[in-house]
């Protein structure tokens, strides 16, 4: 789906469409007295990094000029210059922290943060929120500052000019307790969000039809550059669905017509985006290529055998998860709302423990961040209200939730999670494991949260 969520309610254009089992977290070991000095050094470096970030932000706020729209021929060059958002820490500081102690890797650093977080701070990190209107609002302020949201998704109506977008994103990050995932569904073609600033780009099918895999890489480099220039750090792309039918939600969005073409072209795009420092998200697991119903209006039912699904829809996901190339490993994978009776006859995919935990986590071996599609789309919303769907999605094994559009939604969702924790429907260890994965991904992409316990 298009996040596969709906854009803000501000007279969208006709083609503007929405995109929208955790393992137990390792306990934080009690550190002996002799290790307090290294922790103090860690805190000092992180505070220093925060100071560097403030200086960089002040400098970057002046004299920025957006890039002009480019055509496909111009996209074939990797863009190396531009007004990038500086990382809070230098590469040397990052490495110093990573090697501060034995086993102090990204997961261990994430658990260090986790140990100092309140329950409300943990639960807020589970949400990638969206907001009504076209600019920074009081309600968005509540979600990211008071309710600790982990990320924000933006749409074309909220990214009108280069300067306005940069200013809004910088304000979001300044008001967040922990640096945010700032995301958009920027696929090019039919699903694009920064076209008001950079113009139209070709979509996946158009790129495939050029017959040059290098064009997919060029598209990825161009999108990554422009997202970073604006301050976005996450692209909810590429779409790696394999088209089985000419469905209503996949027109122009797929990289050809076979699992191999999706792997070749989608992989080139994925490596370009992530190699340029932007988090990518594969979608829509376990595959929308056979859907003949749009989940924005109803729940698609995929009547294909298990063997057919494993030999077609799941092939790209398995390839990228198990690839020996690190840049093939997606920072996120988006689950989606469809029913595949051959895999689970009861639960829609994104609410299915069998599909999310059993297949994606355990069978395919994915241990990155799993994010839902927008839970307010009719494929889910006809049967479950948002708080119910949030709890079911987390119980299935998702780490982050799309579909919260207001502080009212977020408060109700958090209250439902707390109730589920009290009843035993959700476990604290699973919540901690999800938050650990979220923070570790932020660390890996040098978003580097500055803890408030220093």
GIJO-V502090 format. One record per pair of residues at least 24 apart in sequence whose C-alpha atoms are under 8 Angstrom apart, sorted by the first residue. I is the first residue (numbers start at 1). J is the second residue. D is the distance in Angstrom with one decimal. If there is no record, write none. Layout:
BEGIN
i->(I/I)
j->(J/J)
d->(D/D)
END
This chain:
BEGIN
i->(1/1/1/1/1/1/1/2/2/3/3/3/3/3/4/4/4/5/5/5/5/5/5/6/7/7/7/7/8/8/8/8/8/8/8/9/9/10/10/10/10/12/15/16/17/19/19/19/20/20/20/20/20/21/21/21/21/21/21/21/21/21/21/21/22/22/22/22/22/22/22/22/23/23/23/24/24/24/24/25/25/25/25/25/26/27/28/28/28/38/38/42/42/43/45/46/46/46/47/47/49/49/49/49/50/50/50/52/52/53/53/53/53/56/56/57/57/57/60/61/64/65/66/66/66/67/67/68/68/68/69/69/69/69/70/70/70/71/72/72/72/72/75/75/75/75/75/76/76/76/76/76/77/78/78/78/79/79/79/80/82/82/83/83/84/84/84/84/84/85/85/85/87/87/87/88/88/88/89/89/94/106/106/106/106/107/107/107/109/110/110/110/110/110/111/113/114/114/114/116/120/120/120/121/121/122/122/122/123/123/123/123/123/124/124/124/124/125/125/125/125/125/125/126/126/126/126/126/126/126/127/127/127/127/127/128/128/128/128/128/128/128/128/129/129/129/129/129/129/130/130/130/130/130/131/131/132/132/133/134/134/135/136/136/139/139/140/140/141/141/142/143/143/143/144/144/144/144/145/145/145/147/147/147/148/148/148/149/149/150/150/150/150/151/151/151/151/152/152/152/152/153/153/153/154/154/154/154/155/155/155/155/156/156/156/156/156/159/159/159/159/160/160/161/161/162/162/165/166/166/169/169/169/170/177/178/178/178/179/179/179/179/179/181/181/181/181/182/182/182/182/183/183/183/183/183/184/184/184/184/185/185/185/186/186/186/186/187/187/187/187/187/189/189/190/190/190/191/198/203/203/204/204/204/204/204/205/205/205/205/205/206/207/208/208/208/209/213/213/213/214/216/216/216/216/217/217/217/217/217/217/218/218/219/220/220/220/220/220/220/221/221/221/221/223/224/224/224/224/224/224/225/227/228/233/233/233/234/234/234/234/235/235/235/235/236/236/236/236/237/237/237/237/237/238/238/238/238/238/238/238/239/239/239/239/240/240/240/240/240/240/240/241/241/241/241/241/241/241/242/242/242/242/242/243/243/243/244/244/245/245/245/245/246/246/247/247/247/247/247/247/248/248/248/248/249/250/250/258/259/259/259/259/260/262/263/263/263/267/267/270/270/270/271/271/274/275/277/278/279/279/279/279/280/280/280/281/281/281/281/281/282/282/282/282/282/283/283/283/283/284/284/284/284/285/285/285/285/285/285/285/286/286/286/286/286/286/287/287/288/288/289/291/295/295/295/295/295/296/296/296/297/297/297/298/298/298/298/299/299/299/299/299/299/300/300/300/300/301/301/301/301/302/302/302/302/303/303/303/304/304/305/306/306/318/321/321/321/322/322/330/331/331/331/332/332/332/332/333/333/333/333/334/334/334/334/335/335/335/335/336/336/337/337/337/338/348/350/350/350/351/351/351/351/351/351/352/352/353/353/353/354/356/356/356/357/357/367/368/368/369/369/369/369/369/369/369/370/370/370/370/371/371/371/371/371/372/372/372/372/373/373/373/374/374/374/375/375/375/376/386/387/387/387/387/387/388/390/391/391/391/391/394/395/395/398/399/399/399/399/399/400)
j->(249/284/294/295/296/336/373/185/191/185/236/373/374/402/185/373/374/373/374/376/377/402/403/374/154/155/156/157/130/131/132/133/134/155/157/132/133/132/133/134/157/157/190/191/191/185/373/374/185/373/374/402/403/353/356/357/358/361/394/395/396/397/398/430/357/397/398/399/430/431/433/434/429/430/433/429/430/432/433/429/430/432/433/436/111/111/111/112/115/100/101/97/100/454/93/89/450/451/450/454/88/89/90/450/88/89/450/88/89/86/87/88/89/85/86/85/86/170/85/167/163/162/162/197/229/198/226/197/198/199/197/198/199/200/198/199/201/201/201/202/215/219/215/218/219/221/222/214/215/217/218/219/218/218/221/222/221/222/225/225/225/229/228/229/225/228/229/230/231/228/229/231/446/447/448/446/447/448/446/448/446/440/441/443/444/436/437/440/440/436/437/439/440/443/436/451/432/435/436/453/147/148/414/147/148/431/432/435/148/414/417/431/435/148/149/150/414/149/150/151/400/435/438/150/399/400/401/434/435/438/151/400/401/402/404/152/153/181/400/401/402/403/404/153/402/403/404/405/406/154/403/404/405/406/405/406/405/406/158/158/159/168/168/172/406/407/406/407/172/175/407/406/407/410/172/175/176/177/175/176/177/407/410/411/176/177/178/176/180/178/179/180/181/180/181/182/183/180/181/182/183/182/183/184/182/183/184/193/184/185/193/194/192/193/194/195/196/193/194/196/197/196/197/196/197/197/230/230/230/231/230/231/232/231/452/449/450/451/442/447/448/449/450/232/233/234/442/231/232/233/234/232/233/234/235/236/232/234/235/236/235/236/237/223/235/236/237/236/237/238/239/253/252/253/251/252/253/253/226/252/253/252/253/254/255/256/252/253/254/255/256/252/255/255/256/265/256/264/265/268/268/265/266/268/269/265/268/269/270/271/272/269/272/269/268/269/270/271/272/273/269/272/273/276/273/272/273/274/276/277/278/276/278/278/277/278/279/278/279/280/281/278/279/280/281/280/281/282/283/270/280/281/282/283/266/269/270/280/281/282/283/266/282/283/284/266/282/283/284/287/316/317/283/284/287/288/289/313/316/287/288/289/312/313/288/289/290/289/290/289/290/291/292/290/292/289/290/291/292/293/294/291/292/293/294/294/288/289/312/312/313/315/316/316/316/316/319/320/320/328/327/328/330/327/328/327/327/445/445/330/331/332/445/330/331/332/330/331/332/333/334/317/330/332/333/334/333/334/335/336/333/334/335/336/314/317/333/334/335/336/349/313/314/335/336/349/355/313/314/313/338/313/338/337/338/377/378/379/377/378/379/377/378/379/378/379/380/382/337/338/339/378/379/380/337/338/339/379/338/339/340/341/338/339/340/341/340/341/342/340/342/342/342/343/364/364/365/366/364/365/368/368/369/441/368/369/370/371/368/369/370/371/370/371/372/373/370/371/372/373/372/373/373/379/380/379/380/393/396/398/389/392/393/394/395/396/393/396/395/396/397/396/396/397/398/396/397/437/437/441/398/399/400/434/437/438/441/397/398/399/400/398/399/400/401/402/398/400/401/402/401/402/403/401/402/403/401/402/403/403/413/412/413/414/416/417/416/417/416/417/420/426/426/425/426/434/431/434/435/437/438/434)
d->(6.4/7.3/7.9/7.1/7.6/7.3/7.1/7.2/7.3/6.7/7.5/5.5/5.9/7.7/7.6/5.5/5.8/6.9/4.7/7.9/7.3/7.4/6.6/7.9/7.9/5.8/8.0/7.8/7.8/6.5/4.8/6.0/7.5/7.2/7.4/6.1/6.7/7.9/6.4/7.4/7.3/7.5/7.3/7.4/7.1/6.4/7.3/7.3/7.6/5.0/4.8/6.8/7.6/6.8/6.8/4.3/7.6/6.9/8.0/7.0/5.9/3.5/7.0/7.3/7.3/5.4/7.7/7.9/5.0/7.6/5.9/6.4/7.4/6.0/6.2/4.8/5.6/7.5/5.9/5.5/6.9/5.7/4.6/7.5/7.8/7.9/6.5/7.0/6.8/7.0/7.9/6.5/7.9/5.8/7.1/7.6/6.0/7.9/6.8/7.6/5.1/4.8/7.7/7.9/6.0/7.7/6.4/6.1/7.2/7.0/6.9/4.6/7.6/7.8/6.2/7.6/7.7/7.7/7.4/7.9/7.8/7.7/5.9/7.7/7.9/6.9/7.8/7.9/6.0/8.0/7.6/4.4/5.0/7.5/7.4/7.5/7.8/7.2/7.5/7.2/7.5/7.6/7.5/5.1/5.9/7.7/6.0/7.2/6.1/7.7/4.5/7.3/6.3/6.5/5.8/7.0/6.8/6.7/6.7/7.9/7.7/6.5/8.0/5.1/7.9/5.6/4.7/7.8/7.4/6.5/6.6/6.0/6.0/6.5/7.9/7.2/6.8/6.4/7.4/7.3/7.9/5.2/8.0/6.4/6.7/6.6/7.2/5.5/7.4/5.4/7.7/5.4/5.3/7.7/6.0/6.8/7.4/7.5/6.8/6.9/7.1/7.4/7.9/7.2/5.5/7.8/7.5/6.3/7.9/6.6/8.0/7.7/8.0/4.6/4.4/6.0/7.5/5.1/3.8/7.4/7.7/6.6/7.5/6.0/6.2/4.5/6.2/7.6/6.8/7.9/6.3/5.3/4.8/6.5/7.4/5.0/6.4/7.6/6.7/5.9/5.4/7.8/7.4/6.1/6.4/6.8/5.2/6.0/7.7/6.6/7.4/6.3/4.9/7.3/5.2/6.2/7.0/7.6/7.3/4.4/7.7/6.9/5.9/7.8/6.5/6.0/7.3/7.3/7.7/7.3/6.4/7.4/5.4/7.2/7.4/7.0/5.4/7.4/5.6/5.1/6.2/8.0/7.8/7.8/6.9/6.2/7.6/7.9/7.7/7.5/7.7/5.4/6.5/4.6/4.2/5.7/7.5/6.9/6.2/5.0/6.2/6.0/4.6/5.5/7.4/6.2/5.3/7.8/6.5/7.8/5.3/7.8/7.5/4.3/5.8/7.1/6.7/7.5/6.4/7.0/7.5/5.6/6.5/6.9/5.6/6.2/6.6/6.4/5.1/6.0/7.8/6.2/7.6/7.3/7.9/5.2/6.7/7.4/7.9/6.3/7.2/5.6/8.0/7.7/6.3/6.3/7.7/7.6/4.9/5.5/5.9/5.9/6.3/4.5/5.6/6.7/7.7/6.8/5.5/5.9/6.0/4.8/6.3/7.4/6.1/6.7/6.5/7.9/5.9/6.4/7.7/7.7/7.0/7.4/7.7/6.5/6.9/7.8/7.9/6.3/6.3/6.4/5.3/5.5/5.1/7.8/5.0/6.0/5.5/5.2/5.9/7.1/7.6/5.7/5.8/6.9/7.7/6.9/5.4/6.8/7.3/5.7/7.2/5.8/5.1/7.8/4.8/4.7/7.9/7.5/5.4/7.6/7.6/6.8/7.7/4.7/7.0/7.9/5.1/5.0/7.7/5.2/5.8/6.8/7.3/7.7/5.2/8.0/6.3/7.5/6.0/7.3/8.0/7.3/7.7/5.1/6.2/5.5/4.5/6.0/7.9/6.8/6.1/5.1/6.5/6.0/4.8/7.2/7.8/8.0/5.8/5.0/5.8/6.8/6.4/7.2/6.6/7.1/6.3/5.4/6.6/7.6/5.9/5.0/6.7/6.4/6.3/5.9/7.1/7.8/6.6/7.6/7.0/6.5/5.2/5.8/5.3/6.5/7.9/7.1/7.5/5.0/6.8/5.7/7.6/4.0/6.4/5.1/4.8/6.5/5.3/7.2/7.2/7.9/7.5/7.2/7.0/5.8/4.8/7.1/7.9/7.9/6.4/6.6/6.0/6.0/7.9/7.3/7.8/6.1/7.5/6.2/6.1/7.7/6.8/5.6/7.5/8.0/7.7/6.7/7.4/6.6/7.6/5.2/5.9/6.3/6.5/6.5/7.5/7.5/5.6/7.5/7.3/5.8/5.7/6.3/5.9/6.1/4.4/5.0/6.5/7.7/6.5/6.5/4.7/6.1/5.9/4.9/6.7/7.9/7.6/5.5/5.4/5.5/7.9/7.7/7.1/6.0/4.5/6.0/7.9/6.6/6.2/6.8/7.4/7.2/7.8/5.1/6.7/7.7/7.8/6.9/7.9/6.6/7.2/6.6/6.2/4.7/4.8/5.2/6.2/7.0/4.9/6.3/5.3/4.3/7.9/7.8/6.6/5.5/7.0/7.1/3.8/7.0/7.5/4.8/6.1/7.3/5.9/4.7/6.1/7.7/7.3/6.1/5.0/7.2/6.7/7.0/7.5/7.5/6.8/5.6/5.2/6.5/6.0/7.0/7.1/6.0/7.4/7.5/7.4/6.0/6.4/6.8/6.0/4.8/5.6/6.8/7.6/6.5/5.0/6.2/5.9/4.8/5.4/6.2/7.1/6.3/5.0/5.9/6.3/5.1/7.0/6.2/6.7/7.3/8.0/6.3/7.3/7.6/7.6/5.7/4.7/8.0/7.7/5.4/7.6/5.2/7.1/3.9/6.3/7.6/6.0/5.7/7.0/6.4/5.3/7.9/6.4/7.7/7.7/5.9/7.3/7.5/6.0/6.2/7.6/7.7/5.0/5.2/6.3/5.7/5.8/4.5/5.7/7.0/6.6/6.4/5.3/5.7/7.5/5.7/7.4/7.5/4.6/4.2/7.7/6.3/4.9/5.6/7.1/6.2/4.6/8.0/5.7/7.9/7.2/7.7/6.8/5.9/7.1/7.6/7.7/7.3/6.0/7.8/7.9/4.9/7.3/7.9/7.6/7.8)
END
